[in-house]
């Protein structure tokens, strides 16, 4: 069945969901977005995603034309209109149409686009066996040039690194920052376990502070695991006892090799399996409320 898309201020048929070719979201990647999960028909961490969207928009001086509460209702309306039980939402706000050139004063009518659809997940085998990673030569954007906390429509940095991973036969790739430290993967945050301590790169490593990352850190602390935000190099991953990624689509997925080097026992470790189980319980029961 064709999807219903929320465009501007109303739901329209998929075939009628069109924006101007002069929209600066298309011409210059000028806009922001959120990727959000739906579990059992309920939007996961809805308020947190909307808050982050507005924060990203403020950072680039983009006025979102709907108030936060109305935007939340629009998301829920789109989920209901497409009868999404378990799925994925892409919420986009573009700068709007304008003339050729970078001057935002010459743009108008920012566009809100909400797509709710089923999601293509990693196969269950990936969760039971783990995945392999390769380090990309493409580094994360320098945080002084573009804040990693802004979820902008320009994802070329991540795309170029993902191409390297794909060329190497991997579904993900590790990205380092300008100092050669571990930042994150092309679409996921990264964690390691060493001597019973859960570690993940800090915000100043140039990462996007993922909401799934925050949820897993909270679950880990509730389970009694020590959690530390710590600067890491690839050596820390090579010598870790466990490694896993977190993300909206990935949830919690083990990493068993990096650059051909086996991590730990070369299979999902006990803390990784426990946190995946806790996360799935959290999302499937709606216990995050």
PASEBA-1860 file (N, C-alpha, C; in nm, 3 decimals):
! residues 289
1> XXXXXXXX> 0.084/-0.120/0.000/0.000/0.000/0.000/0.088/0.125/0.000 ~ 0.049/0.227/-0.080/0.125/0.353/-0.078/0.124/0.416/0.060 ~ 0.233/0.480/0.096/0.245/0.543/0.226/0.172/0.677/0.229 ~ 0.133/0.717/0.349/0.088/0.853/0.375/0.207/0.928/0.434 ~ 0.239/1.041/0.375/0.352/1.122/0.417/0.301/1.252/0.477 ~ 0.356/1.290/0.591/0.323/1.421/0.646/0.415/1.522/0.580 ~ 0.356/1.619/0.511/0.434/1.719/0.438/0.378/1.857/0.470 ~ 0.462/1.942/0.525/0.419/2.077/0.559/0.335/2.079/0.685
9> XXXXXXXX> 0.202/2.066/0.667/0.113/2.068/0.783/0.002/1.965/0.773 ~ 0.017/1.868/0.679/-0.091/1.770/0.662/-0.037/1.641/0.600 ~ -0.117/1.536/0.611/-0.085/1.408/0.548/-0.124/1.413/0.401 ~ -0.037/1.360/0.316/-0.067/1.352/0.173/-0.029/1.213/0.124 ~ -0.082/1.176/0.009/-0.043/1.049/-0.052/0.104/1.053/-0.091 ~ 0.168/0.938/-0.087/0.309/0.929/-0.122/0.340/0.994/-0.256 ~ 0.254/0.973/-0.355/0.278/1.027/-0.489/0.269/1.179/-0.492 ~ 0.204/1.238/-0.393/0.188/1.384/-0.389/0.287/1.452/-0.295
17> XXXXXXXX> 0.377/1.375/-0.236/0.474/1.430/-0.142/0.592/1.488/-0.220 ~ 0.582/1.615/-0.255/0.682/1.678/-0.340/0.726/1.811/-0.280 ~ 0.855/1.844/-0.300/0.906/1.973/-0.257/0.974/2.040/-0.376 ~ 1.001/2.168/-0.362/1.062/2.245/-0.470/1.206/2.199/-0.497 ~ 1.245/2.200/-0.624/1.384/2.170/-0.658/1.477/2.281/-0.609 ~ 1.421/2.395/-0.567/1.501/2.504/-0.513/1.510/2.499/-0.360 ~ 1.458/2.392/-0.300/1.468/2.379/-0.155/1.616/2.363/-0.117 ~ 1.660/2.440/-0.021/1.801/2.437/0.017/1.839/2.308/0.090
25> XXXXXXXX> 1.740/2.232/0.135/1.771/2.099/0.187/1.826/2.010/0.078 ~ 1.772/2.023/-0.043/1.819/1.949/-0.160/1.947/2.010/-0.217 ~ 1.948/2.140/-0.233/2.061/2.206/-0.300/2.188/2.207/-0.216 ~ 2.172/2.221/-0.084/2.291/2.240/0.000/2.296/2.151/0.124 ~ 2.202/2.059/0.138/2.199/1.976/0.259/2.167/2.059/0.381 ~ 2.091/2.168/0.362/2.062/2.263/0.468/1.931/2.225/0.537 ~ 1.944/2.156/0.647/1.828/2.111/0.722/1.871/2.014/0.829 ~ 1.774/1.963/0.903/1.803/1.872/1.014/1.705/1.755/1.008
33> XXXXXXXX> 1.739/1.649/1.081/1.650/1.532/1.080/1.667/1.452/1.208 ~ 1.574/1.362/1.229/1.581/1.261/1.334/1.536/1.128/1.276 ~ 1.604/1.020/1.316/1.559/0.884/1.287/1.505/0.826/1.417 ~ 1.382/0.778/1.415/1.312/0.738/1.538/1.252/0.599/1.519 ~ 1.254/0.520/1.623/1.193/0.387/1.618/1.052/0.387/1.673 ~ 0.974/0.294/1.621/0.839/0.268/1.671/0.836/0.123/1.720 ~ 0.790/0.103/1.841/0.775/-0.031/1.897/0.631/-0.047/1.946 ~ 0.563/-0.148/1.895/0.426/-0.172/1.938/0.335/-0.054/1.915
41> XXXXXXXX> 0.362/0.020/1.806/0.280/0.135/1.774/0.312/0.259/1.853 ~ 0.410/0.252/1.942/0.447/0.367/2.025/0.584/0.420/1.982 ~ 0.595/0.551/1.980/0.718/0.617/1.937/0.818/0.614/2.052 ~ 0.936/0.558/2.027/1.038/0.539/2.130/1.113/0.670/2.155 ~ 1.119/0.708/2.284/1.190/0.830/2.324/1.147/0.950/2.241 ~ 1.016/0.964/2.228/0.961/1.065/2.139/1.002/1.207/2.180 ~ 0.980/1.242/2.305/1.012/1.377/2.350/1.160/1.408/2.334 ~ 1.244/1.309/2.363/1.389/1.330/2.351/1.429/1.355/2.206
49> XXXXXXXX> 1.369/1.284/2.112/1.400/1.306/1.971/1.355/1.444/1.925 ~ 1.236/1.485/1.966/1.186/1.617/1.926/1.273/1.727/1.987 ~ 1.312/1.709/2.111/1.398/1.807/2.176/1.531/1.820/2.101 ~ 1.589/1.706/2.061/1.716/1.711/1.989/1.698/1.774/1.850 ~ 1.586/1.747/1.785/1.560/1.809/1.655/1.558/1.961/1.667 ~ 1.487/2.012/1.767/1.479/2.156/1.786/1.615/2.214/1.824 ~ 1.694/2.138/1.899/1.828/2.184/1.934/1.916/2.195/1.809 ~ 1.909/2.093/1.724/1.984/2.098/1.598/1.940/2.217/1.513
57> XXXXXXXX> 1.808/2.240/1.508/1.756/2.351/1.429/1.803/2.485/1.483 ~ 1.800/2.501/1.614/1.847/2.628/1.673/1.994/2.651/1.640 ~ 2.072/2.544/1.639/2.215/2.556/1.613/2.244/2.607/1.473 ~ 2.154/2.582/1.378/2.177/2.631/1.241/2.081/2.745/1.205 ~ 2.015/2.801/1.308/1.924/2.915/1.290/1.811/2.882/1.193 ~ 1.753/2.766/1.215/1.639/2.721/1.135/1.514/2.721/1.222 ~ 1.413/2.793/1.179/1.286/2.801/1.253/1.194/2.689/1.207 ~ 1.163/2.596/1.298/1.070/2.488/1.265/0.928/2.544/1.272
65> XXXXXXXX> 0.848/2.529/1.166/0.718/2.597/1.160/0.608/2.539/1.249 ~ 0.632/2.427/1.312/0.534/2.371/1.405/0.592/2.369/1.546 ~ 0.508/2.390/1.644/0.551/2.383/1.784/0.581/2.237/1.819 ~ 0.664/2.214/1.920/0.702/2.076/1.956/0.584/1.983/1.980 ~ 0.481/2.029/2.053/0.368/1.940/2.080/0.291/1.908/1.953 ~ 0.277/2.005/1.863/0.208/1.978/1.736/0.290/1.885/1.649 ~ 0.422/1.901/1.653/0.507/1.813/1.574/0.500/1.670/1.626 ~ 0.493/1.654/1.756/0.478/1.519/1.813/0.347/1.456/1.768
73> XXXXXXXX> 0.240/1.534/1.767/0.112/1.481/1.720/0.121/1.443/1.573 ~ 0.192/1.523/1.495/0.208/1.493/1.352/0.280/1.360/1.333 ~ 0.382/1.336/1.413/0.454/1.208/1.406/0.359/1.093/1.438 ~ 0.282/1.108/1.543/0.189/1.002/1.584/0.080/0.981/1.479 ~ 0.034/1.089/1.419/-0.066/1.078/1.312/-0.010/1.000/1.193 ~ 0.116/1.024/1.161/0.178/0.957/1.047/0.196/0.809/1.075 ~ 0.235/0.775/1.197/0.249/0.634/1.237/0.113/0.564/1.227 ~ 0.009/0.629/1.280/-0.124/0.568/1.278/-0.177/0.554/1.135
81> XXXXXXXX> -0.154/0.656/1.052/-0.207/0.653/0.914/-0.146/0.541/0.833 ~ -0.023/0.502/0.868/0.044/0.395/0.794/0.040/0.261/0.868 ~ -0.036/0.259/0.978/-0.056/0.135/1.054/0.078/0.069/1.090 ~ 0.171/0.149/1.142/0.303/0.100/1.177/0.303/0.045/1.319 ~ 0.329/-0.084/1.333/0.345/-0.144/1.465/0.489/-0.131/1.510 ~ 0.578/-0.198/1.438/0.722/-0.186/1.462/0.784/-0.129/1.335 ~ 0.847/-0.015/1.347/0.897/0.048/1.227/0.991/0.162/1.256 ~ 1.004/0.250/1.157/1.104/0.356/1.161/1.041/0.485/1.109
89> XXXXXXXX> 1.078/0.595/1.172/1.030/0.727/1.132/1.150/0.810/1.088 ~ 1.139/0.876/0.975/1.237/0.976/0.935/1.167/1.111/0.938 ~ 1.210/1.194/1.030/1.154/1.328/1.049/1.256/1.430/0.999 ~ 1.219/1.506/0.896/1.311/1.597/0.829/1.253/1.738/0.832 ~ 1.338/1.835/0.854/1.300/1.976/0.838/1.403/2.041/0.747 ~ 1.359/2.090/0.631/1.450/2.156/0.538/1.446/2.308/0.559 ~ 1.545/2.376/0.502/1.548/2.522/0.512/1.435/2.586/0.434 ~ 1.387/2.519/0.330/1.284/2.576/0.245/1.341/2.624/0.112
97> XXXXXXXX> 1.253/2.665/0.023/1.294/2.707/-0.111/1.355/2.846/-0.108 ~ 1.450/2.868/-0.199/1.514/2.998/-0.211/1.589/3.006/-0.341 ~ 1.657/3.118/-0.361/1.736/3.133/-0.481/1.865/3.054/-0.472 ~ 1.934/3.043/-0.584/2.064/2.979/-0.585/2.161/3.066/-0.506 ~ 2.238/3.002/-0.419/2.327/3.075/-0.330/2.302/3.035/-0.186 ~ 2.392/3.075/-0.099/2.392/3.026/0.039/2.318/3.115/0.138 ~ 2.267/3.227/0.095/2.206/3.324/0.185/2.072/3.272/0.236 ~ 2.066/3.240/0.366/1.942/3.185/0.423/1.831/3.289/0.425
105> XXXXXXXX> 1.864/3.417/0.414/1.761/3.521/0.414/1.676/3.515/0.287 ~ 1.725/3.445/0.187/1.653/3.434/0.060/1.573/3.305/0.050 ~ 1.556/3.237/0.163/1.474/3.116/0.168/1.345/3.143/0.245 ~ 1.246/3.059/0.223/1.118/3.072/0.294/1.049/2.937/0.300 ~ 0.954/2.928/0.390/0.869/2.811/0.404/0.949/2.682/0.427 ~ 1.015/2.671/0.542/1.081/2.544/0.576/0.981/2.429/0.566 ~ 1.027/2.316/0.515/0.939/2.202/0.491/0.958/2.095/0.600 ~ 0.848/2.051/0.656/0.848/1.938/0.749/0.805/1.814/0.670
113> XXXXXXXX> 0.886/1.711/0.678/0.858/1.585/0.609/0.866/1.473/0.712 ~ 0.761/1.393/0.723/0.760/1.280/0.815/0.724/1.154/0.738 ~ 0.816/1.058/0.739/0.795/0.929/0.673/0.794/0.822/0.781 ~ 0.693/0.740/0.783/0.685/0.627/0.875/0.668/0.499/0.793 ~ 0.759/0.405/0.813/0.757/0.285/0.730/0.814/0.170/0.811 ~ 0.805/0.051/0.755/0.868/-0.065/0.818/1.019/-0.050/0.807 ~ 1.090/-0.120/0.891/1.235/-0.104/0.897/1.305/-0.233/0.860 ~ 1.415/-0.220/0.789/1.498/-0.334/0.754/1.611/-0.345/0.856
121> XXXXXXXX> 1.608/-0.447/0.938/1.704/-0.465/1.045/1.814/-0.561/1.004 ~ 1.921/-0.561/1.084/2.021/-0.665/1.066/1.954/-0.801/1.087 ~ 1.996/-0.904/1.014/1.940/-1.038/1.040/1.976/-1.084/1.180 ~ 1.891/-1.170/1.237/1.913/-1.215/1.374/2.049/-1.283/1.389 ~ 2.099/-1.342/1.282/2.230/-1.407/1.286/2.340/-1.307/1.324 ~ 2.323/-1.182/1.284/2.423/-1.080/1.318/2.429/-1.059/1.469 ~ 2.314/-1.069/1.536/2.311/-1.049/1.680/2.366/-1.170/1.755 ~ 2.350/-1.288/1.698/2.400/-1.407/1.766/2.547/-1.434/1.738
129> XXXXXXXX> 2.596/-1.391/1.621/2.735/-1.416/1.584/2.823/-1.293/1.590 ~ 2.762/-1.173/1.584/2.839/-1.050/1.585/2.878/-1.007/1.444 ~ 2.928/-0.884/1.433/2.967/-0.830/1.303/3.115/-0.794/1.302 ~ 3.165/-0.777/1.181/3.305/-0.737/1.161/3.310/-0.590/1.122 ~ 3.417/-0.523/1.165/3.436/-0.382/1.132/3.571/-0.361/1.066 ~ 3.578/-0.253/0.989/3.705/-0.207/0.935/3.715/-0.058/0.967 ~ 3.836/-0.009/0.989/3.854/0.134/1.014/3.859/0.209/0.882 ~ 3.777/0.312/0.869/3.775/0.394/0.748/3.889/0.495/0.752
137> XXXXXXXX> 3.941/0.528/0.635/4.041/0.635/0.627/3.976/0.772/0.634 ~ 3.847/0.779/0.602/3.772/0.905/0.614/3.748/0.933/0.762 ~ 3.797/1.046/0.811/3.780/1.079/0.952/3.651/1.158/0.973 ~ 3.610/1.167/1.098/3.494/1.249/1.132/3.525/1.395/1.103 ~ 3.422/1.471/1.065/3.440/1.615/1.048/3.499/1.677/1.173 ~ 3.588/1.774/1.155/3.646/1.841/1.271/3.534/1.912/1.348 ~ 3.526/1.891/1.480/3.415/1.950/1.557/3.415/2.101/1.557 ~ 3.531/2.162/1.530/3.536/2.309/1.522/3.479/2.359/1.389
145> XXXXXXXX> 3.466/2.270/1.292/3.409/2.308/1.162/3.258/2.285/1.161 ~ 3.215/2.172/1.212/3.073/2.139/1.216/3.048/2.054/1.340 ~ 2.965/2.103/1.430/2.939/2.031/1.553/2.876/1.895/1.524 ~ 2.930/1.786/1.580/2.870/1.654/1.559/2.735/1.640/1.629 ~ 2.699/1.736/1.712/2.570/1.731/1.781/2.456/1.776/1.691 ~ 2.489/1.832/1.576/2.386/1.873/1.480/2.359/1.757/1.384 ~ 2.236/1.707/1.383/2.198/1.602/1.287/2.150/1.671/1.160 ~ 2.246/1.707/1.078/2.214/1.782/0.956/2.184/1.687/0.841
153> XXXXXXXX> 2.128/1.743/0.736/2.096/1.663/0.618/2.219/1.627/0.536 ~ 2.332/1.689/0.566/2.454/1.657/0.492/2.528/1.545/0.564 ~ 2.513/1.424/0.514/2.576/1.306/0.575/2.689/1.252/0.488 ~ 2.745/1.338/0.402/2.846/1.291/0.309/2.968/1.235/0.382 ~ 3.005/1.296/0.495/3.117/1.245/0.574/3.096/1.098/0.610 ~ 2.978/1.067/0.659/2.946/0.929/0.697/2.933/0.839/0.576 ~ 2.876/0.892/0.469/2.856/0.812/0.348/2.989/0.768/0.289 ~ 3.085/0.858/0.285/3.216/0.823/0.229/3.283/0.714/0.312
161> XXXXXXXX> 3.269/0.723/0.444/3.325/0.618/0.530/3.251/0.486/0.511 ~ 3.119/0.493/0.495/3.041/0.371/0.473/3.079/0.305/0.342 ~ 3.109/0.384/0.239/3.154/0.328/0.112/3.280/0.244/0.133 ~ 3.371/0.295/0.217/3.492/0.219/0.245/3.458/0.086/0.314 ~ 3.364/0.090/0.406/3.323/-0.033/0.472/3.260/-0.131/0.375 ~ 3.173/-0.079/0.289/3.108/-0.164/0.189/3.210/-0.227/0.095 ~ 3.308/-0.146/0.051/3.412/-0.197/-0.038/3.492/-0.310/0.028 ~ 3.501/-0.305/0.161/3.574/-0.408/0.235/3.484/-0.526/0.274
169> XXXXXXXX> 3.359/-0.522/0.231/3.266/-0.631/0.260/3.202/-0.622/0.397 ~ 3.205/-0.503/0.458/3.147/-0.484/0.591/3.018/-0.402/0.580 ~ 2.932/-0.416/0.681/2.809/-0.338/0.683/2.825/-0.210/0.765 ~ 2.936/-0.195/0.834/2.966/-0.074/0.911/3.116/-0.048/0.903 ~ 3.155/0.074/0.941/3.296/0.111/0.944/3.321/0.203/1.062 ~ 3.437/0.187/1.122/3.477/0.270/1.236/3.538/0.400/1.185 ~ 3.503/0.510/1.249/3.558/0.640/1.212/3.640/0.697/1.328 ~ 3.756/0.748/1.296/3.841/0.815/1.394/3.821/0.966/1.382
177> XXXXXXXX> 3.862/1.039/1.487/3.853/1.184/1.478/3.986/1.243/1.429 ~ 3.997/1.374/1.428/4.115/1.440/1.373/4.241/1.416/1.456 ~ 4.224/1.363/1.577/4.339/1.331/1.662/4.375/1.183/1.656 ~ 4.305/1.108/1.571/4.332/0.966/1.560/4.265/0.882/1.667 ~ 4.175/0.944/1.743/4.102/0.872/1.848/3.974/0.811/1.791 ~ 3.925/0.709/1.858/3.799/0.647/1.818/3.685/0.746/1.840 ~ 3.603/0.765/1.738/3.485/0.851/1.751/3.359/0.764/1.754 ~ 3.317/0.719/1.638/3.196/0.638/1.628/3.199/0.567/1.494
185> XXXXXXXX> 3.095/0.490/1.466/3.084/0.430/1.334/2.999/0.520/1.244 ~ 2.976/0.478/1.122/2.910/0.568/1.027/2.765/0.596/1.064 ~ 2.702/0.505/1.139/2.564/0.528/1.180/2.536/0.485/1.322 ~ 2.639/0.446/1.396/2.619/0.391/1.530/2.728/0.440/1.625 ~ 2.695/0.444/1.753/2.794/0.467/1.857/2.863/0.336/1.893 ~ 2.981/0.345/1.953/3.059/0.225/1.984/3.092/0.218/2.132 ~ 3.092/0.096/2.184/3.125/0.066/2.324/3.225/-0.049/2.327 ~ 3.307/-0.052/2.433/3.387/-0.170/2.461/3.367/-0.210/2.607
193> XXXXXXXX> 3.401/-0.333/2.637/3.404/-0.382/2.775/3.546/-0.426/2.804 ~ 3.603/-0.375/2.913/3.738/-0.413/2.955/3.739/-0.432/3.105 ~ 3.772/-0.554/3.148/3.779/-0.587/3.291/3.651/-0.548/3.364 ~ 3.537/-0.576/3.301/3.407/-0.553/3.364/3.357/-0.410/3.358 ~ 3.432/-0.319/3.297/3.392/-0.178/3.286/3.345/-0.150/3.143 ~ 3.230/-0.086/3.131/3.176/-0.048/3.002/3.230/0.091/2.966 ~ 3.291/0.103/2.849/3.352/0.228/2.808/3.301/0.271/2.672 ~ 3.289/0.402/2.654/3.246/0.458/2.526/3.312/0.595/2.508
201> XXXXXXXX> 3.341/0.637/2.386/3.404/0.768/2.365/3.318/0.881/2.421 ~ 3.382/0.985/2.473/3.308/1.100/2.529/3.259/1.191/2.417 ~ 3.167/1.283/2.448/3.118/1.375/2.346/3.226/1.454/2.275 ~ 3.334/1.491/2.347/3.437/1.573/2.282/3.527/1.492/2.189 ~ 3.498/1.363/2.172/3.569/1.284/2.070/3.513/1.310/1.931 ~ 3.405/1.390/1.925/3.345/1.422/1.795/3.232/1.330/1.758 ~ 3.155/1.286/1.859/3.046/1.192/1.834/2.911/1.262/1.837 ~ 2.814/1.198/1.775/2.675/1.232/1.798/2.630/1.153/1.919
209> XXXXXXXX> 2.577/1.222/2.019/2.533/1.154/2.141/2.399/1.087/2.114 ~ 2.406/0.963/2.069/2.286/0.890/2.031/2.193/0.866/2.147 ~ 2.063/0.868/2.118/1.965/0.843/2.224/1.964/0.696/2.263 ~ 1.991/0.606/2.168/2.006/0.465/2.204/2.129/0.448/2.293 ~ 2.236/0.520/2.262/2.357/0.520/2.346/2.321/0.556/2.489 ~ 2.245/0.666/2.507/2.206/0.708/2.641/2.120/0.601/2.711 ~ 2.028/0.542/2.635/1.941/0.440/2.694/2.021/0.320/2.742 ~ 2.118/0.276/2.661/2.199/0.160/2.698/2.289/0.193/2.818
217> XXXXXXXX> 2.343/0.313/2.823/2.423/0.353/2.939/2.339/0.353/3.066 ~ 2.215/0.399/3.054/2.125/0.397/3.169/2.095/0.253/3.213 ~ 2.066/0.167/3.115/2.040/0.026/3.148/2.160/-0.039/3.214 ~ 2.281/-0.006/3.166/2.402/-0.064/3.222/2.420/-0.021/3.369 ~ 2.398/0.107/3.396/2.412/0.155/3.534/2.307/0.091/3.625 ~ 2.186/0.077/3.574/2.080/0.013/3.653/2.113/-0.133/3.682 ~ 2.189/-0.196/3.590/2.229/-0.336/3.610/2.352/-0.349/3.699 ~ 2.410/-0.236/3.738/2.527/-0.239/3.825/2.660/-0.242/3.754
225> XXXXXXXX> 2.660/-0.222/3.622/2.786/-0.221/3.549/2.852/-0.083/3.560 ~ 2.980/-0.076/3.587/3.050/0.053/3.582/3.051/0.105/3.440 ~ 3.020/0.235/3.423/3.014/0.296/3.291/3.108/0.417/3.289 ~ 3.191/0.424/3.186/3.291/0.529/3.178/3.296/0.586/3.037 ~ 3.286/0.719/3.025/3.312/0.786/2.898/3.462/0.816/2.894 ~ 3.531/0.754/2.800/3.677/0.757/2.803/3.733/0.767/2.662 ~ 3.836/0.853/2.645/3.905/0.859/2.517/3.965/0.724/2.483 ~ 3.947/0.681/2.357/3.994/0.550/2.316/4.069/0.559/2.184
233> XXXXXXXX> 4.162/0.467/2.164/4.226/0.447/2.035/4.188/0.308/1.986 ~ 4.231/0.276/1.864/4.200/0.143/1.812/4.263/0.033/1.899 ~ 4.376/0.063/1.962/4.439/-0.035/2.051/4.342/-0.081/2.158 ~ 4.262/0.012/2.211/4.165/-0.025/2.316/4.060/-0.121/2.262 ~ 4.023/-0.105/2.137/3.925/-0.197/2.078/3.990/-0.332/2.048 ~ 4.110/-0.328/1.992/4.181/-0.453/1.961/4.197/-0.540/2.085 ~ 4.219/-0.478/2.200/4.249/-0.552/2.323/4.130/-0.562/2.418 ~ 4.012/-0.520/2.372/3.893/-0.524/2.458/3.846/-0.667/2.479
241> XXXXXXXX> 3.770/-0.686/2.586/3.706/-0.815/2.612/3.579/-0.831/2.528 ~ 3.509/-0.720/2.506/3.388/-0.719/2.424/3.380/-0.585/2.353 ~ 3.301/-0.582/2.247/3.275/-0.458/2.175/3.135/-0.467/2.115 ~ 3.062/-0.355/2.119/2.931/-0.355/2.053/2.896/-0.215/2.008 ~ 2.798/-0.207/1.918/2.748/-0.082/1.865/2.606/-0.059/1.913 ~ 2.567/0.068/1.921/2.428/0.102/1.952/2.378/0.202/1.849 ~ 2.251/0.191/1.814/2.193/0.284/1.719/2.043/0.262/1.707 ~ 1.976/0.357/1.645/1.832/0.347/1.631/1.790/0.218/1.562
249> XXXXXXXX> 1.855/0.184/1.452/1.821/0.062/1.380/1.895/-0.058/1.437 ~ 2.021/-0.040/1.474/2.105/-0.151/1.520/2.063/-0.203/1.657 ~ 2.007/-0.115/1.742/1.981/-0.144/1.883/2.114/-0.173/1.952 ~ 2.144/-0.298/1.984/2.272/-0.336/2.046/2.326/-0.456/1.969 ~ 2.438/-0.437/1.897/2.491/-0.545/1.814/2.640/-0.560/1.840 ~ 2.683/-0.684/1.862/2.823/-0.712/1.896/2.914/-0.693/1.777 ~ 3.038/-0.650/1.806/3.146/-0.646/1.707/3.249/-0.749/1.749 ~ 3.285/-0.839/1.659/3.376/-0.948/1.696/3.514/-0.937/1.633
257> XXXXXXXX> 3.528/-0.852/1.529/3.661/-0.824/1.475/3.667/-0.679/1.432 ~ 3.787/-0.622/1.439/3.816/-0.491/1.383/3.944/-0.502/1.301 ~ 3.937/-0.465/1.176/4.053/-0.471/1.086/4.114/-0.611/1.082 ~ 4.027/-0.713/1.090/4.073/-0.851/1.084/4.125/-0.905/1.215 ~ 4.125/-0.825/1.321/4.175/-0.871/1.451/4.058/-0.913/1.540 ~ 4.066/-1.030/1.596/3.960/-1.082/1.682/3.952/-1.003/1.811 ~ 3.830/-0.968/1.851/3.807/-0.897/1.975/3.756/-0.997/2.079 ~ 3.826/-1.004/2.192/3.787/-1.098/2.298/3.785/-1.240/2.247
265> XXXXXXXX> 3.674/-1.309/2.272/3.660/-1.449/2.231/3.613/-1.462/2.086 ~ 3.593/-1.349/2.020/3.547/-1.354/1.881/3.399/-1.386/1.868 ~ 3.323/-1.360/1.973/3.178/-1.382/1.972/3.114/-1.282/2.069 ~ 2.982/-1.260/2.058/2.917/-1.167/2.151/2.943/-1.206/2.295 ~ 2.988/-1.109/2.376/3.022/-1.137/2.514/2.903/-1.128/2.608 ~ 2.923/-1.166/2.734/2.811/-1.171/2.829/2.746/-1.036/2.857 ~ 2.825/-0.929/2.869/2.762/-0.799/2.895/2.686/-0.751/2.773 ~ 2.740/-0.775/2.655/2.670/-0.737/2.531/2.537/-0.809/2.521
273> XXXXXXXX> 2.539/-0.939/2.545/2.415/-1.017/2.535/2.314/-0.970/2.641 ~ 2.362/-0.941/2.760/2.272/-0.896/2.867/2.210/-0.761/2.833 ~ 2.290/-0.667/2.782/2.236/-0.535/2.751/2.142/-0.539/2.632 ~ 2.168/-0.627/2.535/2.074/-0.644/2.425/1.941/-0.696/2.478 ~ 1.946/-0.794/2.567/1.824/-0.849/2.625/1.747/-0.743/2.703 ~ 1.819/-0.664/2.782/1.755/-0.559/2.861/1.694/-0.452/2.770 ~ 1.765/-0.418/2.662/1.713/-0.317/2.571/1.587/-0.367/2.500 ~ 1.589/-0.491/2.458/1.470/-0.545/2.391/1.352/-0.554/2.487
281> XXXXXXXX> 1.378/-0.588/2.611/1.271/-0.589/2.712/1.216/-0.448/2.732 ~ 1.307/-0.352/2.740/1.268/-0.211/2.759/1.178/-0.163/2.646 ~ 1.219/-0.191/2.522/1.143/-0.137/2.409/1.016/-0.215/2.381 ~ 1.018/-0.343/2.403/0.899/-0.424/2.371/0.791/-0.413/2.476 ~ 0.826/-0.368/2.596/0.725/-0.356/2.702/0.682/-0.212/2.724 ~ 0.753/-0.117/2.660/0.719/0.024/2.683/0.762/0.073/2.818 ~ 0.859/0.003/2.881/0.901/0.037/3.017/0.983/0.164/3.026 ~ 1.013/0.227/2.909/1.090/0.351/2.916/1.006/0.468/2.962
289> X> 0.875/0.452/2.964/0.788/0.564/3.002/0.811/0.602/3.147
END
